[in-house]
């Protein structure tokens, strides 16, 4: 399975991840890879140094690509408008590239 990190997620990682979170994230990728995968958008949670986080994924089955689109801390007002728009844009791009 190929993993593609989108820029909105990368920005979140730079702000909120330390070494422990990087290891936890790798373990989550493995769990997703080993589990039953269904094409489409889904979320997983991960505990980070700044609090619980929701990570937005998109799995594209025919190419076995896991896109990591965005993430946000689980709190009131999240996800924000910028994240919602980024996720919508990424999904459109993924689906148009692979159709």
For each residue, the residues with C-beta under 8 A, 3 or more apart:
1: 29 32 33 64 65 66
2: 63 64 65 66
3: 29 65 66 68
4: 65 66 67 68
5: 9 10 13 68
6: 9 10 67 68 69 70 86 90
7: 10 11
8: 11 12 69 70 71 82 83 86 87 90
9: 5 6 12 13 55 56 68 69 70 71
10: 5 6 7 13 14
11: 7 8 14 15
12: 8 9 15 16 17 53 70 71 72
13: 5 9 10 16 17 21 25 71
14: 10 11 17
15: 11 12
16: 12 13 21 48 49 50 53 71 73
17: 12 13 14 21 22 25 48 49
18: 21 22 49
19: 22 23
20: 23 24 49
21: 13 16 17 18 24 25 46 48 49
22: 17 18 19 25 26
23: 19 20 26 27
24: 20 21 27 28 46 47 48
25: 13 17 21 22 28 29 46 55
26: 22 23 29 30
27: 23 24 30 31
28: 24 25 31 32 44 46 55
29: 1 3 25 26 32 33 66
30: 26 27 33 34
31: 27 28 34 35
32: 1 28 29 35 37 44 57 59 66
33: 1 29 30 37 66
34: 30 31
35: 31 32
36:
37: 32 33 59 61
38: 42 59 61
39: 59 60 61 62
40: 58 59
41: 56 57 58 69 87 91
42: 38 56 57 58 59
43: 54 55 56 57
44: 28 32 54 55 57
45: 52 53 54 55 74
46: 21 24 25 28 52 53 55 71
47: 24 51 52 53
48: 16 17 21 24 51 52 53 73
49: 16 17 18 20 21
50: 16 53 73
51: 47 48 73 74 75
52: 45 46 47 48 73 74
53: 12 16 45 46 47 48 50 71 72 73 74
54: 43 44 45 71 72 73 74 78 79
55: 9 25 28 43 44 45 46 68 70 71
56: 9 41 42 43 68 69 70 71 79 83 87
57: 32 41 42 43 44 66 67 68 69
58: 40 41 42 66 67 69 90 91 94
59: 32 37 38 39 40 42 65 66 67
60: 39 63 64 65 66 67 94 98
61: 37 38 39 64
62: 39 98
63: 2 60 98
64: 1 2 60 61
65: 1 2 3 4 59 60
66: 1 2 3 4 29 32 33 57 58 59 60
67: 4 6 57 58 59 60 90 94
68: 3 4 5 6 9 55 56 57 71
69: 6 8 9 41 56 57 58 86 87 90 91
70: 6 8 9 12 55 56 79 83 86 87 90
71: 8 9 12 13 16 46 53 54 55 56 68
72: 12 53 54 78 79 80 83
73: 16 48 50 51 52 53 54 78
74: 45 51 52 53 54 78
75: 51 78
76:
77: 80
78: 54 72 73 74 75 83
79: 54 56 70 72 83 84 87
80: 72 77 83 84
81: 84 85
82: 8 85 86
83: 8 56 70 72 78 79 80 86 87
84: 79 80 81 87 88
85: 81 82 88 89
86: 6 8 69 70 82 83 89 90
87: 8 41 56 69 70 79 83 84 90 91
88: 84 85 91 92
89: 85 86 92 93
90: 6 8 58 67 69 70 86 87 93 94
91: 41 58 69 87 88 94 95
92: 88 89 95 96
93: 89 90 96 97
94: 58 60 67 90 91 97 98
95: 91 92 98 99
96: 92 93 99
97: 93 94
98: 60 62 63 94 95
99: 95 96
